[in-house]
Amino acid sequence: MARKITVSVDHDVCVGNAMCVTIATKAFELNDERQSAPANPDDDTEELILEAAENCPVAAITVTDADTGEQLFP
């Protein structure tokens, strides 16, 4: 069974590049300010979500194991 993860986006850092939305199409969406926002992280694979976080040009995405609290990225 896949582990449950939580995703957060620091809107003070996010520049709206939308790379995350392109890579993990279900886990992220753009808000009204055209910044990334978590959508449905359970609907994309952990691998896609981590890839999206790794490709954020300003490292605005944090991925955490929901059960243990371990930070998976950055």
C-alpha positions in Angstrom: 0.0 0.0 0.0 1.3 3.5 -0.9 2.1 5.8 2.0 -0.1 8.8 2.6 1.7 12.1 2.0 0.8 15.7 2.6 1.9 18.5 0.3 2.2 22.2 1.1 3.2 25.2 -1.0 4.9 28.3 0.3 3.0 31.1 -1.4 5.6 33.7 -0.3 8.1 31.8 -2.5 5.9 30.4 -5.3 6.3 32.3 -8.6 3.5 30.4 -10.5 5.8 28.6 -12.9 3.2 25.7 -13.0 5.8 23.0 -13.5 4.2 21.1 -10.6 0.8 21.3 -12.3 2.3 20.0 -15.5 4.0 17.0 -13.8 1.5 16.0 -11.1 -1.7 17.0 -12.8 -4.1 15.8 -10.0 -2.0 16.7 -7.0 -1.6 20.4 -7.8 -3.8 23.2 -9.2 -3.3 26.9 -9.7 -5.2 29.3 -7.4 -6.7 32.7 -8.3 -3.2 34.3 -8.0 -1.8 31.7 -10.4 0.2 30.1 -7.7 0.4 26.4 -7.0 -1.9 24.9 -4.4 -2.3 21.3 -3.3 -5.3 19.7 -4.9 -5.6 15.9 -4.5 -2.3 14.4 -3.6 -3.9 11.0 -3.1 -4.8 11.0 -6.9 -1.2 11.1 -8.1 1.7 8.8 -7.3 4.3 9.7 -4.7 6.9 9.6 -7.5 5.1 12.2 -9.6 4.5 14.5 -6.6 8.2 14.3 -5.6 9.2 14.9 -9.2 7.0 18.0 -9.3 8.5 19.2 -6.0 12.0 18.6 -7.3 11.3 20.5 -10.5 9.9 23.6 -8.7 12.4 26.4 -9.7 12.1 28.1 -6.3 11.7 25.1 -4.0 8.3 26.2 -2.8 6.9 22.7 -2.3 7.2 20.6 0.8 6.3 16.9 0.8 5.8 15.1 4.1 4.9 11.6 5.2 1.4 12.1 6.8 1.9 9.3 9.3 5.4 9.8 10.5 5.8 13.5 9.9 9.1 12.8 8.0 9.9 15.5 5.5 10.4 13.8 2.1 11.3 16.9 0.2 13.2 19.2 0.4 
